[in-house]
Amino acid sequence: MWGHWDGRFAPSLASHFCFPTCPAQTPIRLPSPSPASVLATEKALWHAKVTAKPLKLKKVRGVPVLVVWVDASYQLSLREGRLGWEMQILDQEEVGDLERVSEHNTVVFASKKCTRKLGSTTTAELFAMRDGVKLSFSVFNLIKKLWGVFPKVLVVSDSQTLMNQLASRQCKSEPHQQVELEYVLQELADLGATVK
């Protein structure tokens, strides 16, 4: 019987993972981390261990700004693209000159191959912005919970053609991408984002 370990005989470990608020009260049980948050932490620690540029965090003293950098590459012969984005939480004073922003406080960085056939670099840039803006809602909500304020959001792209499409609200070169552009514009409006 002692050699058999079964869930019915397993001791309750909950008392080891809680703390009393005061001796007279019953312990408060803390929620355990989700598998996704444990995996994200493992990935961040792995990145810090194996890269030459480990994650660097600096204190955000003023109003937090979520800066979403989006970019894409495009291979004409295959009509394929690679989408990338990076997100940082910065002080409002730091975003005045984007040329001087360092790599600290990067909270998300990722890239992926676009599985759709693309007609141009601008379409790849549009899809990168779409995915980056979609992903930024979770970071936006995290900032809102940590700081107790609605953060400003700044989305940065180096594609002048995409910037022109956003300003005119029209995909003139590829009209079949108009739905994607309208989706991005709506998501940017929902975030209250500024685009540079």
NUZASE-680237 format. One line per 2 residues: number of its first residue (from 1); their letters; for each residue x negated, y, z negated of N, C-alpha, C, CB. Coordinates in nm, 4 decimals. Glycine has a CB too. Layout:
BEGIN
NUM> a> X/Y/Z/X/Y/Z/X/Y/Z/X/Y/Z | ...;
***
This chain:
BEGIN
1> mw> -0.0811/-0.1185/0.0000/0.0000/0.0000/0.0000/-0.0860/0.1256/0.0000/0.0926/-0.0006/-0.1187 | -0.1943/0.1294/-0.0747/-0.2765/0.2489/-0.0801/-0.3493/0.2740/0.0510/-0.3759/0.2381/-0.1926;
3> gh> -0.3764/0.1698/0.1283/-0.4450/0.1881/0.2550/-0.3540/0.2376/0.3650/-0.5084/0.0604/0.2970 | -0.2238/0.2341/0.3424/-0.1277/0.2746/0.4450/-0.0978/0.4240/0.4299/0.0034/0.1906/0.4348;
5> wd> -0.1266/0.5007/0.5332/-0.1006/0.6450/0.5309/0.0136/0.6726/0.6266/-0.2284/0.7282/0.5696 | 0.1213/0.7183/0.5750/0.2408/0.7397/0.6545/0.2982/0.8743/0.6139/0.3451/0.6241/0.6350;
7> gr> 0.3785/0.9323/0.7009/0.4401/1.0606/0.6709/0.5252/1.0566/0.5454/0.5237/1.1055/0.7867 | 0.5822/0.9404/0.5124/0.6664/0.9306/0.3937/0.5844/0.9430/0.2661/0.7427/0.7989/0.3938;
9> fa> 0.4593/0.9014/0.2713/0.3754/0.9035/0.1522/0.2782/1.0220/0.1512/0.2980/0.7736/0.1419 | 0.2781/1.0999/0.2604/0.1841/1.2119/0.2690/0.2206/1.3169/0.1655/0.1839/1.2735/0.4112;
11> ps> 0.1229/1.3659/0.0926/0.1539/1.4693/-0.0062/0.1923/1.5994/0.0633/0.0341/1.4922/-0.1002 | 0.2748/1.6770/-0.0004/0.3127/1.8063/0.0549/0.1963/1.9030/0.0368/0.4421/1.8610/-0.0129;
13> la> 0.1503/1.9587/0.1460/0.0381/2.0525/0.1400/0.0845/2.1972/0.1369/-0.0540/2.0313/0.2583 | 0.2169/2.2166/0.1387/0.2686/2.3532/0.1445/0.2223/2.4364/0.0260/0.4201/2.3517/0.1500;
15> sh> 0.2095/2.3737/-0.0904/0.1691/2.4512/-0.2082/0.0260/2.5027/-0.1964/0.1827/2.3664/-0.3339 | -0.0545/2.4398/-0.1125/-0.1920/2.4858/-0.0932/-0.2003/2.6060/0.0010/-0.2773/2.3723/-0.0389;
17> fc> -0.0944/2.6297/0.0786/-0.0958/2.7363/0.1778/0.0050/2.8457/0.1447/-0.0673/2.6797/0.3157 | 0.0256/2.8707/0.0192/0.1134/2.9787/-0.0227/0.0518/3.0443/-0.1454/0.2579/2.9268/-0.0524;
19> fp> 0.1034/3.1599/-0.1801/0.0512/3.2283/-0.2975/0.1664/3.2934/-0.3718/-0.0558/3.3334/-0.2582 | 0.1579/3.3022/-0.5021/0.2645/3.3692/-0.5775/0.2446/3.5203/-0.5741/0.2681/3.3189/-0.7237;
21> tc> 0.3551/3.5949/-0.5654/0.3444/3.7403/-0.5703/0.3192/3.7859/-0.7129/0.4716/3.8065/-0.5145 | 0.3729/3.7142/-0.8085/0.3380/3.7328/-0.9486/0.3636/3.5992/-1.0176/0.4209/3.8505/-1.0153;
23> pa> 0.3030/3.5738/-1.1308/0.3118/3.4412/-1.1921/0.4537/3.3932/-1.2190/0.2364/3.4412/-1.3195 | 0.5485/3.4841/-1.2433/0.6835/3.4413/-1.2780/0.7671/3.4034/-1.1558/0.7531/3.5504/-1.3548;
25> qt> 0.7239/3.4417/-1.0371/0.8039/3.4160/-0.9176/0.7597/3.2885/-0.8489/0.7948/3.5332/-0.8208 | 0.8491/3.2376/-0.7659/0.8130/3.1204/-0.6863/0.7219/3.1646/-0.5732/0.9395/3.0485/-0.6307;
27> pi> 0.6366/3.0769/-0.5269/0.5430/3.1139/-0.4203/0.6144/3.1507/-0.2904/0.4460/2.9998/-0.3946 | 0.5540/3.2426/-0.2167/0.6030/3.2803/-0.0843/0.5260/3.1982/0.0170/0.5867/3.4345/-0.0573;
29> rl> 0.5954/3.1364/0.1057/0.5309/3.0533/0.2062/0.4940/3.1389/0.3273/0.6231/2.9358/0.2480 | 0.3694/3.1353/0.3638/0.3221/3.2088/0.4808/0.3474/3.1255/0.6051/0.1717/3.2440/0.4680;
31> ps> 0.3874/3.1888/0.7151/0.4070/3.1113/0.8382/0.2726/3.0624/0.8917/0.4798/3.1964/0.9454 | 0.2740/2.9441/0.9452/0.1496/2.8922/1.0033/0.1325/2.9508/1.1426/0.1502/2.7360/1.0086;
33> ps> 0.0097/2.9645/1.1891/-0.0123/3.0219/1.3223/0.0423/2.9298/1.4309/-0.1622/3.0481/1.3458 | 0.0879/2.9907/1.5387/0.1404/2.9117/1.6500/0.0243/2.8464/1.7241/0.2247/3.0000/1.7465;
35> pa> 0.0510/2.7372/1.7941/-0.0551/2.6747/1.8738/-0.1152/2.7709/1.9764/-0.0008/2.5516/1.9450 | -0.0319/2.8593/2.0322/-0.0826/2.9547/2.1314/-0.1807/3.0534/2.0681/0.0338/3.0310/2.1966;
37> sv> -0.1517/3.0999/1.9452/-0.2434/3.1951/1.8821/-0.3733/3.1276/1.8402/-0.1771/3.2603/1.7607 | -0.3658/3.0018/1.7989/-0.4877/2.9281/1.7653/-0.5734/2.9105/1.8901/-0.4536/2.7904/1.7031;
39> la> -0.5101/2.8758/2.0017/-0.5829/2.8584/2.1277/-0.6456/2.9899/2.1728/-0.4892/2.8044/2.2369 | -0.5708/3.0997/2.1611/-0.6245/3.2306/2.2003/-0.7450/3.2679/2.1143/-0.5159/3.3391/2.1888;
41> te> -0.7381/3.2393/1.9856/-0.8506/3.2675/1.8960/-0.9718/3.1835/1.9326/-0.8112/3.2416/1.7503 | -0.9481/3.0561/1.9622/-1.0584/2.9686/2.0031/-1.1254/3.0203/2.1301/-1.0077/2.8252/2.0250;
43> ka> -1.0446/3.0637/2.2267/-1.1009/3.1159/2.3519/-1.1824/3.2425/2.3273/-0.9889/3.1446/2.4529 | -1.1317/3.3307/2.2428/-1.2045/3.4545/2.2130/-1.3370/3.4247/2.1441/-1.1194/3.5473/2.1252;
45> lw> -1.3357/3.3318/2.0500/-1.4599/3.2953/1.9813/-1.5576/3.2271/2.0763/-1.4300/3.2035/1.8624 | -1.5065/3.1427/2.1650/-1.5928/3.0777/2.2646/-1.6568/3.1830/2.3536/-1.5123/2.9761/2.3503;
47> ha> -1.5782/3.2797/2.3985/-1.6304/3.3861/2.4843/-1.7405/3.4636/2.4118/-1.5168/3.4818/2.5276 | -1.7154/3.4971/2.2865/-1.8148/3.5723/2.2098/-1.9436/3.4927/2.1926/-1.7584/3.6106/2.0730;
49> kv> -1.9325/3.3609/2.1869/-2.0503/3.2768/2.1662/-2.1333/3.2608/2.2932/-2.0081/3.1403/2.1155 | -2.0680/3.2431/2.4084/-2.1420/3.2046/2.5289/-2.1741/3.3185/2.6244/-2.0652/3.1024/2.6020;
51> ta> -2.1149/3.4342/2.6093/-2.1428/3.5414/2.7045/-2.2486/3.6359/2.6509/-2.0155/3.6188/2.7369 | -2.3087/3.7058/2.7440/-2.4090/3.8053/2.7053/-2.3418/3.9298/2.6480/-2.4972/3.8431/2.8260;
53> kp> -2.2138/3.9491/2.6798/-2.1402/4.0649/2.6306/-2.0303/4.0169/2.5362/-2.0803/4.1476/2.7485 | -2.0610/3.9968/2.4094/-1.9570/3.9524/2.3176/-1.8517/4.0614/2.2978/-2.0182/3.9126/2.1828;
55> lk> -1.7393/4.0216/2.2473/-1.6322/4.1161/2.2215/-1.6773/4.2184/2.1182/-1.5054/4.0432/2.1741 | -1.6511/4.3461/2.1459/-1.6884/4.4538/2.0539/-1.5622/4.5291/2.0158/-1.7943/4.5501/2.1179;
57> lk> -1.5407/4.5435/1.8871/-1.4243/4.6160/1.8390/-1.4689/4.7397/1.7631/-1.3367/4.5263/1.7499 | -1.4030/4.8527/1.7938/-1.4272/4.9781/1.7236/-1.2953/5.0242/1.6636/-1.4872/5.0868/1.8190;
59> kv> -1.3036/5.0954/1.5552/-1.1836/5.1451/1.4894/-1.1147/5.2492/1.5774/-1.2180/5.2051/1.3516 | -0.9838/5.2373/1.5895/-0.9036/5.3365/1.6605/-0.8492/5.4309/1.5541/-0.7869/5.2696/1.7456;
61> rg> -0.9028/5.5530/1.5523/-0.8703/5.6470/1.4447/-0.7444/5.7285/1.4737/-0.9869/5.7407/1.4215 | -0.7204/5.7583/1.5985/-0.6066/5.8428/1.6331/-0.4920/5.7635/1.6921/-0.6489/5.9498/1.7300;
63> vp> -0.4251/5.8253/1.7876/-0.3127/5.7611/1.8552/-0.3665/5.6538/1.9497/-0.2266/5.8656/1.9329 | -0.3193/5.5293/1.9373/-0.3692/5.4239/2.0255/-0.3129/5.4370/2.1668/-0.3345/5.2869/1.9684;
65> vl> -0.3980/5.4098/2.2636/-0.3583/5.4088/2.4043/-0.3959/5.2729/2.4608/-0.4265/5.5256/2.4853 | -0.3008/5.2092/2.5269/-0.3275/5.0834/2.5956/-0.3699/5.1170/2.7378/-0.2021/4.9885/2.5941;
67> vv> -0.4942/5.0856/2.7716/-0.5452/5.1102/2.9065/-0.5466/4.9767/2.9799/-0.6889/5.1756/2.9036 | -0.4753/4.9715/3.0921/-0.4638/4.8498/3.1728/-0.5383/4.8742/3.3038/-0.3126/4.8112/3.1989;
69> wv> -0.6515/4.8061/3.3204/-0.7308/4.8172/3.4428/-0.6864/4.7051/3.5364/-0.8857/4.8092/3.4128 | -0.6499/4.7381/3.6601/-0.6095/4.6352/3.7564/-0.6947/4.6476/3.8823/-0.4581/4.6475/3.7913;
71> da> -0.7267/4.5341/3.9417/-0.8064/4.5331/4.0637/-0.7801/4.4021/4.1368/-0.9585/4.5507/4.0324 | -0.8159/4.3982/4.2628/-0.7995/4.2766/4.3416/-0.9039/4.2730/4.4515/-0.6574/4.2679/4.4014;
73> sy> -0.9369/4.1525/4.4929/-1.0222/4.1341/4.6105/-0.9384/4.0615/4.7147/-1.1545/4.0537/4.5759 | -0.9764/4.0768/4.8401/-0.8970/4.0200/4.9490/-0.9901/3.9625/5.0537/-0.8033/4.1263/5.0116;
75> ql> -0.9609/3.8406/5.0979/-1.0395/3.7758/5.2019/-0.9526/3.7669/5.3269/-1.0893/3.6340/5.1566 | -0.9872/3.8472/5.4267/-0.9061/3.8595/5.5467/-0.8923/3.7279/5.6216/-0.9648/3.9635/5.6376;
77> sl> -1.0015/3.6526/5.6365/-0.9970/3.5291/5.7155/-0.9003/3.4259/5.6568/-1.1366/3.4687/5.7253 | -0.8857/3.4236/5.5249/-0.7953/3.3273/5.4608/-0.6620/3.3897/5.4191/-0.8627/3.2667/5.3392;
79> re> -0.6545/3.5229/5.4271/-0.5375/3.5973/5.3818/-0.5064/3.5655/5.2353/-0.4161/3.5652/5.4703 | -0.6138/3.5532/5.1562/-0.6007/3.5219/5.0142/-0.6616/3.6340/4.9314/-0.6682/3.3868/4.9810;
81> gr> -0.6163/3.6414/4.8093/-0.6698/3.7423/4.7192/-0.6965/3.6864/4.5815/-0.5754/3.8586/4.7094 | -0.7751/3.7601/4.5072/-0.8009/3.7275/4.3668/-0.7598/3.8499/4.2868/-0.9530/3.6884/4.3408;
83> lg> -0.6734/3.8296/4.1895/-0.6181/3.9375/4.1098/-0.6883/3.9424/3.9749/-0.4660/3.9202/4.0918 | -0.7125/4.0615/3.9255/-0.7785/4.0738/3.7963/-0.7247/4.1910/3.7173/-0.9277/4.0885/3.8146;
85> we> -0.7304/4.1772/3.5854/-0.6895/4.2854/3.4982/-0.7627/4.2750/3.3658/-0.5379/4.2836/3.4766 | -0.7732/4.3910/3.3021/-0.8394/4.4018/3.1723/-0.7631/4.5059/3.0919/-0.9921/4.4404/3.1869;
87> mq> -0.7459/4.4787/2.9644/-0.6722/4.5720/2.8786/-0.7566/4.6092/2.7581/-0.5377/4.5110/2.8331 | -0.7526/4.7377/2.7249/-0.8258/4.7905/2.6101/-0.7322/4.8736/2.5240/-0.9471/4.8748/2.6557;
89> il> -0.7581/4.8742/2.3947/-0.6881/4.9632/2.3023/-0.7888/5.0703/2.2618/-0.6306/4.8850/2.1757 | -0.7604/5.1948/2.3011/-0.8555/5.3040/2.2801/-0.7894/5.4206/2.2085/-0.9140/5.3507/2.4136;
91> dq> -0.8730/5.5098/2.1546/-0.8257/5.6369/2.1006/-0.7796/5.7247/2.2160/-0.9368/5.7080/2.0174 | -0.6841/5.8116/2.1882/-0.6354/5.9027/2.2913/-0.7477/5.9916/2.3443/-0.5217/5.9890/2.2363;
93> ee> -0.8423/6.0297/2.2571/-0.9522/6.1162/2.3005/-1.0452/6.0461/2.3997/-1.0319/6.1633/2.1799 | -1.0547/5.9141/2.3902/-1.1479/5.8397/2.4751/-1.1023/5.8297/2.6201/-1.1674/5.7016/2.4198;
95> vg> -0.9735/5.8425/2.6459/-0.9244/5.8214/2.7823/-0.9280/5.9477/2.8673/-0.7837/5.7682/2.7781 | -0.9796/6.0561/2.8128/-0.9914/6.1795/2.8901/-1.0830/6.1642/3.0098/-1.0416/6.2909/2.8024;
97> dl> -1.1922/6.0932/2.9927/-1.2882/6.0703/3.1005/-1.3050/5.9197/3.1183/-1.4260/6.1394/3.0702 | -1.2339/5.8636/3.2140/-1.2354/5.7183/3.2339/-1.3706/5.6661/3.2809/-1.1294/5.6792/3.3338;
99> er> -1.4515/5.7530/3.3392/-1.5845/5.7113/3.3845/-1.6743/5.6734/3.2665/-1.6502/5.8233/3.4664 | -1.6474/5.7318/3.1504/-1.7346/5.7115/3.0344/-1.6827/5.6067/2.9360/-1.7530/5.8417/2.9624;
101> vs> -1.5691/5.5448/2.9653/-1.5129/5.4448/2.8741/-1.6018/5.3213/2.8746/-1.3669/5.4078/2.9143 | -1.6405/5.2772/2.7542/-1.7239/5.1565/2.7449/-1.6338/5.0329/2.7403/-1.8166/5.1620/2.6187;
103> eh> -1.6938/4.9176/2.7155/-1.6183/4.7926/2.7197/-1.5668/4.7490/2.5828/-1.7040/4.6837/2.7778 | -1.5719/4.8344/2.4824/-1.5244/4.7953/2.3498/-1.3715/4.7878/2.3465/-1.5750/4.8944/2.2437;
105> nt> -1.3203/4.7167/2.2484/-1.1767/4.6999/2.2250/-1.1028/4.6375/2.3428/-1.1151/4.8328/2.1931 | -1.1719/4.5526/2.4167/-1.1056/4.4780/2.5236/-1.0289/4.3642/2.4586/-1.2085/4.4243/2.6300;
107> vv> -0.8977/4.3626/2.4779/-0.8146/4.2607/2.4144/-0.7652/4.1552/2.5129/-0.6965/4.3258/2.3468 | -0.7647/4.1871/2.6409/-0.7237/4.0916/2.7447/-0.8127/4.1124/2.8654/-0.5726/4.1086/2.7829;
109> fa> -0.8620/4.0043/2.9208/-0.9308/4.0106/3.0491/-0.9054/3.8783/3.1186/-1.0852/4.0387/3.0323 | -0.8657/3.8858/3.2440/-0.8331/3.7629/3.3159/-0.8342/3.7890/3.4652/-0.6961/3.7078/3.2719;
111> sk> -0.8432/3.6817/3.5398/-0.8276/3.6886/3.6843/-0.7662/3.5580/3.7302/-0.9639/3.7157/3.7560 | -0.7039/3.5641/3.8458/-0.6465/3.4424/3.9018/-0.6373/3.4561/4.0527/-0.5072/3.4134/3.8409;
113> kc> -0.6355/3.3430/4.1176/-0.6193/3.3399/4.2622/-0.4715/3.3587/4.2934/-0.6735/3.2063/4.3231 | -0.4429/3.4417/4.3914/-0.3051/3.4629/4.4336/-0.2670/3.3496/4.5279/-0.2869/3.6026/4.5023;
115> tr> -0.1612/3.2787/4.4958/-0.1224/3.1617/4.5749/-0.0442/3.1990/4.7000/-0.0401/3.0674/4.4904 | 0.0079/3.3198/4.7072/0.0823/3.3633/4.8259/-0.0140/3.4134/4.9328/0.1843/3.4739/4.7895;
117> kl> 0.0236/3.3977/5.0575/-0.0535/3.4562/5.1670/-0.0286/3.6068/5.1671/-0.0146/3.3922/5.3053 | -0.1359/3.6813/5.1761/-0.1280/3.8261/5.1652/-0.1583/3.8918/5.2984/-0.2236/3.8772/5.0583;
119> gs> -0.0942/4.0052/5.3224/-0.1155/4.0755/5.4473/-0.2263/4.1787/5.4426/0.0093/4.1408/5.4882 | -0.2623/4.2236/5.3228/-0.3631/4.3294/5.3129/-0.4198/4.3372/5.1718/-0.3030/4.4649/5.3533;
121> tt> -0.5245/4.4172/5.1600/-0.5835/4.4433/5.0288/-0.4836/4.5158/4.9391/-0.7127/4.5261/5.0429 | -0.4056/4.6058/4.9982/-0.3084/4.6815/4.9198/-0.2048/4.5898/4.8565/-0.2394/4.7856/5.0072;
123> ta> -0.1626/4.4867/4.9291/-0.0679/4.3907/4.8724/-0.1308/4.3167/4.7553/-0.0212/4.2907/4.9796 | -0.2580/4.2802/4.7689/-0.3280/4.2146/4.6579/-0.3345/4.3081/4.5373/-0.4707/4.1718/4.7007;
125> el> -0.3622/4.4357/4.5610/-0.3668/4.5340/4.4522/-0.2286/4.5496/4.3867/-0.4165/4.6708/4.5054 | -0.1231/4.5482/4.4681/0.0134/4.5584/4.4160/0.0458/4.4393/4.3263/0.1147/4.5670/4.5316;
127> fa> 0.0089/4.3188/4.3693/0.0344/4.1995/4.2885/-0.0487/4.2008/4.1606/0.0044/4.0728/4.3693 | -0.1712/4.2525/4.1682/-0.2537/4.2641/4.0471/-0.1879/4.3595/3.9480/-0.3969/4.3132/4.0822;
129> mr> -0.1349/4.4710/3.9982/-0.0670/4.5658/3.9103/0.0598/4.5034/3.8527/-0.0333/4.6956/3.9861 | 0.1344/4.4312/3.9346/0.2565/4.3657/3.8865/0.2252/4.2720/3.7696/0.3243/4.2871/4.0011;
131> dg> 0.1257/4.1852/3.7885/0.0916/4.0886/3.6836/0.0319/4.1562/3.5607/-0.0060/3.9850/3.7375 | -0.0509/4.2580/3.5821/-0.1101/4.3302/3.4697/-0.0062/4.4031/3.3865/-0.2127/4.4285/3.5197;
133> vk> 0.0895/4.4654/3.4535/0.1950/4.5377/3.3822/0.2849/4.4392/3.3075/0.2788/4.6233/3.4806 | 0.3161/4.3258/3.3705/0.3968/4.2233/3.3024/0.3287/4.1756/3.1747/0.4222/4.1038/3.3959;
135> ls> 0.1991/4.1502/3.1840/0.1223/4.1007/3.0700/0.1069/4.2066/2.9609/-0.0148/4.0540/3.1161 | 0.1106/4.3330/2.9987/0.0852/4.4400/2.9016/0.1976/4.4571/2.8001/0.0636/4.5702/2.9741;
137> fs> 0.3161/4.4061/2.8264/0.4255/4.4202/2.7304/0.3924/4.3535/2.5973/0.5537/4.3608/2.7877 | 0.3265/4.2379/2.6004/0.2935/4.1701/2.4745/0.1899/4.2498/2.3947/0.2407/4.0279/2.5024;
139> vf> 0.0925/4.3095/2.4621/-0.0073/4.3917/2.3925/0.0583/4.5204/2.3420/-0.1275/4.4247/2.4866 | 0.1474/4.5776/2.4210/0.2233/4.6967/2.3817/0.2977/4.6701/2.2504/0.3234/4.7378/2.4938;
141> nl> 0.3659/4.5548/2.2433/0.4414/4.5203/2.1221/0.3492/4.4942/2.0036/0.5286/4.3976/2.1474 | 0.2323/4.4359/2.0281/0.1348/4.4139/1.9213/0.0880/4.5476/1.8634/0.0140/4.3329/1.9741;
143> ik> 0.0558/4.6423/1.9504/0.0121/4.7753/1.9049/0.1237/4.8418/1.8245/-0.0283/4.8649/2.0259 | 0.2466/4.8299/1.8741/0.3616/4.8897/1.8058/0.3753/4.8339/1.6637/0.4912/4.8641/1.8859;
145> kl> 0.3533/4.7035/1.6477/0.3635/4.6424/1.5145/0.2460/4.6805/1.4251/0.3714/4.4906/1.5269 | 0.1247/4.6830/1.4801/0.0067/4.7122/1.3984/-0.0013/4.8584/1.3559/-0.1184/4.6752/1.4742;
147> wg> 0.0277/4.9513/1.4480/0.0130/5.0937/1.4182/0.1447/5.1594/1.3772/-0.0439/5.1654/1.5382 | 0.2562/5.0955/1.4076/0.3858/5.1537/1.3745/0.4256/5.2695/1.4641/0.3851/5.1996/1.2334;
149> vf> 0.3644/5.2800/1.5818/0.3974/5.3852/1.6785/0.4086/5.3232/1.8176/0.2897/5.4991/1.6771 | 0.4782/5.3935/1.9047/0.4827/5.3509/2.0437/0.3544/5.3993/2.1111/0.6107/5.4063/2.1169;
151> pk> 0.2705/5.3088/2.1580/0.1452/5.3527/2.2199/0.1692/5.4111/2.3581/0.0468/5.2365/2.2292 | 0.0801/5.4989/2.3965/0.0802/5.5452/2.5348/0.0173/5.4353/2.6188/0.0031/5.6816/2.5511;
153> vl> 0.0604/5.4243/2.7428/0.0074/5.3222/2.8331/-0.0470/5.3926/2.9564/0.1172/5.2168/2.8718 | -0.1699/5.3579/2.9919/-0.2352/5.4126/3.1101/-0.2765/5.2959/3.1984/-0.3586/5.5016/3.0720;
155> vv> -0.2255/5.2919/3.3211/-0.2603/5.1867/3.4169/-0.3551/5.2479/3.5189/-0.1322/5.1261/3.4866 | -0.4711/5.1842/3.5383/-0.5755/5.2393/3.6245/-0.5988/5.1458/3.7424/-0.7072/5.2612/3.5454;
157> sd> -0.5950/5.2037/3.8637/-0.6229/5.1288/3.9864/-0.7170/5.2108/4.0733/-0.4913/5.0952/4.0635 | -0.8025/5.1418/4.1487/-0.8934/5.2124/4.2397/-0.8409/5.2155/4.3830/-1.0307/5.1470/4.2371;
159> sq> -0.7182/5.1698/4.4053/-0.6610/5.1647/4.5398/-0.5807/5.2915/4.5687/-0.5719/5.0399/4.5559 | -0.6362/5.3781/4.6525/-0.5664/5.5016/4.6872/-0.4390/5.4726/4.7660/-0.6582/5.5937/4.7678;
161> tl> -0.4413/5.3696/4.8497/-0.3216/5.3333/4.9268/-0.2085/5.2916/4.8336/-0.3532/5.2194/5.0262 | -0.2400/5.2126/4.7324/-0.1377/5.1730/4.6356/-0.0862/5.2942/4.5591/-0.1935/5.0683/4.5377;
163> mn> -0.1752/5.3848/4.5232/-0.1325/5.5060/4.4526/-0.0358/5.5875/4.5390/-0.2551/5.5920/4.4139 | -0.0636/5.5945/4.6697/0.0260/5.6654/4.7615/0.1623/5.5972/4.7685/-0.0362/5.6732/4.9018;
165> ql> 0.1623/5.4627/4.7705/0.2893/5.3896/4.7740/0.3694/5.4125/4.6458/0.2640/5.2392/4.7942 | 0.3013/5.4139/4.5326/0.3706/5.4395/4.4061/0.4298/5.5803/4.4039/0.2746/5.4207/4.2874;
167> as> 0.3547/5.6776/4.4560/0.4025/5.8164/4.4578/0.5217/5.8336/4.5517/0.2895/5.9109/4.4996 | 0.5160/5.7695/4.6693/0.6248/5.7829/4.7669/0.7386/5.6849/4.7408/0.5714/5.7622/4.9074;
169> rq> 0.7123/5.5842/4.6568/0.8099/5.4801/4.6241/0.8485/5.3971/4.7459/0.9341/5.5425/4.5634 | 0.7543/5.3874/4.8419/0.7814/5.3118/4.9651/0.6590/5.2333/5.0085/0.8258/5.4061/5.0779;
171> ck> 0.6833/5.1100/5.0548/0.5787/5.0263/5.1158/0.5919/5.0418/5.2669/0.5914/4.8736/5.0719 | 0.5271/5.1410/5.3227/0.5421/5.1673/5.4657/0.4664/5.0671/5.5506/0.4952/5.3068/5.4981;
173> se> 0.3475/5.0252/5.5078/0.2671/4.9332/5.5891/0.3232/4.7915/5.5868/0.1229/4.9321/5.5400 | 0.3826/4.7510/5.4755/0.4415/4.6174/5.4634/0.5785/4.6292/5.3971/0.3483/4.5219/5.3817;
175> ph> 0.6817/4.6611/5.4756/0.8149/4.6845/5.4176/0.8716/4.5646/5.3409/0.9109/4.7222/5.5268 | 0.8268/4.4432/5.3747/0.8785/4.3254/5.3040/0.8284/4.3180/5.1592/0.8386/4.1983/5.3787;
177> qq> 0.7336/4.4039/5.1221/0.6851/4.4087/4.9836/0.7553/4.5180/4.9017/0.5337/4.4322/4.9821 | 0.8581/4.5797/4.9600/0.9299/4.6875/4.8914/0.9894/4.6408/4.7580/1.0410/4.7420/4.9815;
179> ve> 1.0399/4.5179/4.7549/1.0990/4.4646/4.6315/0.9937/4.4572/4.5207/1.1605/4.3246/4.6566 | 0.8726/4.4130/4.5560/0.7638/4.4057/4.4569/0.7279/4.5452/4.4054/0.6387/4.3380/4.5185;
181> le> 0.7219/4.6418/4.4967/0.6897/4.7789/4.4571/0.7962/4.8342/4.3621/0.6771/4.8692/4.5815 | 0.9225/4.8105/4.3942/1.0305/4.8591/4.3083/1.0251/4.7933/4.1704/1.1668/4.8328/4.3739;
183> yv> 0.9894/4.6649/4.1671/0.9750/4.5950/4.0392/0.8638/4.6591/3.9558/0.9452/4.4447/4.0622 | 0.7493/4.6856/4.0181/0.6369/4.7481/3.9471/0.6771/4.8860/3.8960/0.5129/4.7592/4.0395;
185> lq> 0.7454/4.9639/3.9791/0.7886/5.0973/3.9371/0.8827/5.0896/3.8165/0.8579/5.1698/4.0534 | 0.9738/4.9927/3.8165/1.0663/4.9766/3.7044/0.9929/4.9367/3.5765/1.1727/4.8721/3.7383;
187> el> 0.8982/4.8433/3.5885/0.8216/4.7995/3.4714/0.7353/4.9138/3.4166/0.7327/4.6783/3.5076 | 0.6760/4.9929/3.5053/0.5979/5.1091/3.4614/0.6867/5.2081/3.3864/0.5308/5.1784/3.5822;
189> ad> 0.8083/5.2290/3.4375/0.9023/5.3197/3.3708/0.9431/5.2649/3.2340/1.0272/5.3418/3.4585 | 0.9659/5.1336/3.2253/1.0037/5.0726/3.0972/0.8936/5.0889/2.9925/1.0354/4.9240/3.1166;
191> lg> 0.7682/5.0828/3.0362/0.6550/5.1017/2.9445/0.6277/5.2492/2.9152/0.5298/5.0375/3.0025 | 0.6816/5.3378/2.9978/0.6473/5.4793/2.9868/0.5039/5.5036/3.0289/0.6691/5.5290/2.8444;
193> at> 0.4568/5.4244/3.1247/0.3156/5.4253/3.1638/0.2833/5.5382/3.2608/0.2781/5.2923/3.2263 | 0.1607/5.5855/3.2497/0.1025/5.6789/3.3450/0.0071/5.5987/3.4320/0.0291/5.7987/3.2730;
195> vk> 0.0024/5.6302/3.5613/-0.0857/5.5578/3.6534/-0.1916/5.6535/3.7046/-0.0056/5.4956/3.7718 | -0.3181/5.6088/3.6995/-0.4303/5.6887/3.7525/-0.5074/5.6052/3.8503/-0.5237/5.7391/3.6393;
***
